[in-house]
Amino acid sequence: MHSEWSLVPWWFCIGVDGPAGGALQSVDPGGAIAAAIPFDQVIGCVVHAGAALSEPGLVQHRSGQGLIVGEPRGGASTRARRVAALLAQAGFEATASSDVRQDIWYKLWGNMTMNPISAFTGATLDRILADPLVRDFCAAAMGEAAAIGERIGCPIAQSAEERQALTARLGAFKTSMLQDVEAGRPLELDAIVGAAYEIGQRLGLATPNIAALLGLGRLFGRVHSLYPEQAPA
């Protein structure tokens, strides 16, 4: 089963004040997506669902139907409520959020470490969290991501340990990135770890643990032909 994705979109920092503002090159190298899709036409969405790509063009839904939609600039809007209502009519558990960026960052913060570590170790969540050294490394990286979130208007109220306790309830669970490795699919590393690293760099924040995650993840991906030789950012 595919775990929940935690992808930061290219528009995530558009409208953010200060040096962190602007489209993310790690997610949209060269601005190709931004040039094709006007920002004012974007509605953000966080997916809380599990699915599996059993073969090209065939996606099997396994669990969860949660969708959180909202305006990239924040605030309530009629169109976001309408989109949520249409999705609810289609059978999803859809809600409209007044701060979808916060929802995106919170989900990323919770999953940013588990995905790449599972990918390059082959370990399920229970084994990752059972190792105290790995668990502490994850908590340190989550602390860096929380510091980034504080600077860009997406503060995290939970502690890393509280979030890890929730993750541990999933047991011997394979992350989406581990399943991608097993299936020979490209790693979605840039929209998970690369985006957090890029924002930290823009802010001038020291993020050595996030950097280590990114470096190890892309090295593993390149060795296994799952990540481009030239990093987009």
Backbone torsions as a table, in degrees:
resi	resn	phi	psi	omega
1	MET	NA	137.8	176.1
2	HIS	-74.9	132.2	174.6
3	SER	-78.1	178.5	-178.7
4	GLU	-71.7	134.1	178.4
5	TRP	-74.7	154.0	-179.2
6	SER	-135.9	61.9	-173.3
7	LEU	-96.8	131.7	174.4
8	VAL	-87.0	125.0	-177.7
9	PRO	-77.2	161.0	-178.1
10	TRP	-59.4	-29.2	-174.8
11	TRP	-88.5	2.1	-168.0
12	PHE	-55.2	-36.1	-176.8
13	CYS	-103.5	5.4	174.7
14	ILE	-68.2	128.9	-178.2
15	GLY	90.3	-7.1	176.8
16	VAL	-75.9	130.3	180.0
17	ASP	-70.5	150.5	174.6
18	GLY	87.0	-167.3	-173.3
19	PRO	-66.6	-18.5	-179.0
20	ALA	-77.7	-11.8	-173.9
21	GLY	-69.1	154.5	176.8
22	GLY	112.0	160.9	179.9
23	ALA	-61.1	148.8	-176.5
24	LEU	-88.9	118.6	179.2
25	GLN	-69.4	-29.0	-179.9
26	SER	-65.1	-27.9	-179.2
27	VAL	-97.0	-33.4	-176.8
28	ASP	-132.7	74.6	-178.0
29	PRO	-58.2	127.8	178.7
30	GLY	78.2	-3.7	177.1
31	GLY	74.6	25.8	-176.9
32	ALA	-64.8	-42.6	-179.7
33	ILE	-69.4	-43.3	179.8
34	ALA	-60.4	-34.9	179.4
35	ALA	-71.3	-27.5	-176.1
36	ALA	-91.2	-25.5	-175.7
37	ILE	-122.7	110.3	178.4
38	PRO	-59.8	133.1	-177.4
39	PHE	-57.9	-36.3	-178.1
40	ASP	-67.3	-12.8	178.7
41	GLN	-97.0	2.4	-175.4
42	VAL	-86.8	138.1	167.3
43	ILE	-120.6	127.8	-179.9
44	GLY	-78.4	153.8	179.6
45	CYS	-150.0	136.7	172.1
46	VAL	-113.2	128.2	-176.4
47	VAL	-103.1	127.0	172.5
48	HIS	-117.9	83.1	-177.7
49	ALA	-156.5	156.3	176.2
50	GLY	-115.0	135.3	-179.9
51	ALA	-150.3	163.8	179.5
52	ALA	-133.1	137.5	174.2
53	LEU	-92.7	92.9	-174.1
54	SER	-74.4	-27.6	175.0
55	GLU	-162.6	162.6	-178.3
56	PRO	-53.0	124.3	178.1
57	GLY	86.4	-1.8	-178.7
58	LEU	-124.1	109.6	178.5
59	VAL	-109.3	128.5	179.6
60	GLN	-107.5	120.5	177.5
61	HIS	-77.1	134.3	-176.2
62	ARG	-115.5	-40.7	-176.4
63	SER	-161.9	154.6	174.1
64	GLY	74.8	143.6	177.9
65	GLN	-139.8	23.4	-175.0
66	GLY	-81.5	130.7	175.0
67	LEU	-132.7	130.3	175.5
68	ILE	-114.7	120.4	-178.2
69	VAL	-118.0	152.9	-179.6
70	GLY	-175.2	168.4	179.8
71	GLU	-74.3	132.9	178.6
72	PRO	-57.5	-31.4	179.3
73	ARG	-85.1	-5.1	-179.2
74	GLY	89.0	171.1	-179.0
75	GLY	87.8	161.3	178.1
76	ALA	-81.7	151.0	177.0
77	SER	-150.3	153.5	178.2
78	THR	-64.5	-41.4	-176.0
79	ARG	-68.1	-35.9	177.7
80	ALA	-65.7	-40.9	177.9
81	ARG	-64.9	-37.7	179.1
82	ARG	-66.5	-42.9	177.9
83	VAL	-61.6	-44.0	178.6
84	ALA	-61.7	-40.3	179.8
85	ALA	-65.4	-41.1	178.7
86	LEU	-64.9	-41.4	178.4
87	LEU	-65.8	-37.2	177.2
88	ALA	-64.3	-39.8	177.6
89	GLN	-63.1	-28.8	179.6
90	ALA	-81.5	-3.6	176.3
91	GLY	108.0	-0.4	178.0
92	PHE	-83.6	156.8	172.1
93	GLU	-91.6	81.0	-170.9
94	ALA	-102.0	137.8	176.9
95	THR	-133.6	150.7	175.9
96	ALA	-96.5	129.7	-178.3
97	SER	-108.8	144.0	175.9
98	SER	-86.7	-4.7	179.1
99	ASP	-149.4	73.1	-175.6
100	VAL	-69.1	-25.0	175.9
101	ARG	-62.9	-41.2	176.9
102	GLN	-61.4	-42.8	179.0
103	ASP	-62.2	-40.4	178.9
104	ILE	-65.0	-46.5	-175.5
105	TRP	-68.0	-37.5	178.9
106	TYR	-62.3	-42.6	-179.9
107	LYS	-67.3	-41.7	177.0
108	LEU	-60.0	-45.4	-178.8
109	TRP	-56.9	-38.4	-178.9
110	GLY	-75.0	-28.3	-172.7
111	ASN	-112.8	-8.0	-172.0
112	MET	-58.8	-35.7	-177.2
113	THR	-86.4	-38.3	-174.4
114	MET	-64.1	-41.1	-176.3
115	ASN	-61.7	-58.2	-177.8
116	PRO	-66.7	-36.9	-179.9
117	ILE	-64.1	-40.7	177.3
118	SER	-65.0	-35.1	-177.6
119	ALA	-65.6	-47.9	-175.7
120	PHE	-92.5	-0.3	171.3
121	THR	-109.8	-22.3	-175.3
122	GLY	79.3	9.5	-175.4
123	ALA	-89.0	145.7	171.4
124	THR	-80.4	168.8	-173.4
125	LEU	-58.5	-39.0	-177.3
126	ASP	-62.7	-38.4	-178.8
127	ARG	-73.5	-36.2	177.2
128	ILE	-61.2	-48.3	-176.3
129	LEU	-76.2	-15.4	179.4
130	ALA	-78.3	-18.6	-179.7
131	ASP	-91.7	115.1	-174.6
132	PRO	-63.2	-33.5	179.0
133	LEU	-68.3	-43.6	178.6
134	VAL	-66.9	-41.3	179.4
135	ARG	-61.2	-41.6	178.7
136	ASP	-67.9	-37.5	176.2
137	PHE	-61.5	-44.2	178.2
138	CYS	-61.0	-43.0	-179.8
139	ALA	-63.1	-37.8	178.8
140	ALA	-65.8	-42.5	177.3
141	ALA	-64.9	-38.7	177.3
142	MET	-65.3	-34.0	175.4
143	GLY	-63.3	-39.3	176.7
144	GLU	-65.3	-42.3	178.8
145	ALA	-65.5	-35.8	177.4
146	ALA	-65.7	-38.1	178.0
147	ALA	-65.2	-38.6	175.0
148	ILE	-62.4	-48.5	-179.0
149	GLY	-57.1	-39.0	179.0
150	GLU	-59.8	-36.4	-176.6
151	ARG	-79.1	-21.4	-176.1
152	ILE	-111.8	18.1	176.1
153	GLY	80.9	22.2	178.8
154	CYS	-129.0	64.4	-176.9
155	PRO	-68.4	151.0	179.3
156	ILE	-110.3	124.0	-177.7
157	ALA	-85.4	-30.4	-177.7
158	GLN	-76.5	160.1	168.8
159	SER	-90.0	160.6	177.4
160	ALA	-60.2	-38.5	-178.7
161	GLU	-65.1	-38.2	177.5
162	GLU	-64.5	-42.0	-180.0
163	ARG	-68.4	-38.4	178.5
164	GLN	-64.6	-33.9	178.1
165	ALA	-64.7	-37.6	176.8
166	LEU	-68.1	-42.5	179.5
167	THR	-62.2	-36.5	-178.0
168	ALA	-61.5	-25.0	180.0
169	ARG	-65.1	-19.4	-179.9
170	LEU	-74.4	-17.5	176.6
171	GLY	70.7	-140.8	-176.8
172	ALA	-79.0	71.9	-172.2
173	PHE	-106.2	135.2	176.5
174	LYS	-91.4	127.1	177.3
175	THR	-72.7	165.6	178.5
176	SER	-62.6	-36.8	-178.2
177	MET	-69.5	-36.8	175.4
178	LEU	-63.9	-41.1	178.0
179	GLN	-65.8	-34.1	176.0
180	ASP	-63.8	-42.4	178.3
181	VAL	-60.8	-45.9	-178.6
182	GLU	-64.1	-29.0	-179.7
183	ALA	-93.4	-1.8	-179.9
184	GLY	75.0	24.1	179.0
185	ARG	-90.9	152.5	178.7
186	PRO	-59.0	147.6	179.0
187	LEU	-79.7	132.9	176.2
188	GLU	-87.7	53.1	-172.3
189	LEU	-74.3	-37.4	-173.5
190	ASP	-68.8	-37.0	-178.5
191	ALA	-80.7	-3.4	177.7
192	ILE	-111.7	-65.3	-176.9
193	VAL	-91.2	-40.5	-178.3
194	GLY	-60.1	-38.2	-179.9
195	ALA	-65.8	-44.0	178.8
196	ALA	-62.9	-41.4	178.9
197	TYR	-64.0	-43.7	-179.1
198	GLU	-61.7	-44.1	179.7
199	ILE	-64.8	-41.7	176.7
200	GLY	-59.6	-40.9	178.0
201	GLN	-63.9	-41.6	178.3
202	ARG	-60.6	-36.3	-177.6
203	LEU	-83.8	-10.4	-177.4
204	GLY	74.8	23.7	179.8
205	LEU	-89.3	141.5	175.1
206	ALA	-77.7	121.6	-179.7
207	THR	-131.8	62.5	-175.6
208	PRO	-63.6	-32.5	-178.6
209	ASN	-76.2	-39.1	174.3
210	ILE	-64.5	-40.0	177.8
211	ALA	-61.1	-41.4	178.5
212	ALA	-63.5	-41.8	176.9
213	LEU	-58.5	-46.1	-178.6
214	LEU	-65.8	-45.2	-179.2
215	GLY	-63.2	-46.3	179.0
216	LEU	-65.4	-41.0	-178.6
217	GLY	-64.0	-45.8	-178.4
218	ARG	-73.2	-31.7	175.5
219	LEU	-63.7	-45.7	176.2
220	PHE	-58.6	-45.8	-178.7
221	GLY	-62.2	-40.0	-179.7
222	ARG	-68.7	-41.1	178.6
223	VAL	-60.9	-34.7	-178.0
224	HIS	-100.7	14.2	177.6
225	SER	56.9	39.9	179.6
226	LEU	-116.3	4.9	-177.3
227	TYR	-151.5	139.5	-176.3
228	PRO	-62.8	149.6	-179.8
229	GLU	-65.6	-33.0	178.1
230	GLN	-102.9	118.7	-179.9
231	ALA	-68.5	142.0	-179.7
232	PRO	-70.4	-18.2	-180.0
233	ALA	-149.9	NA	NA
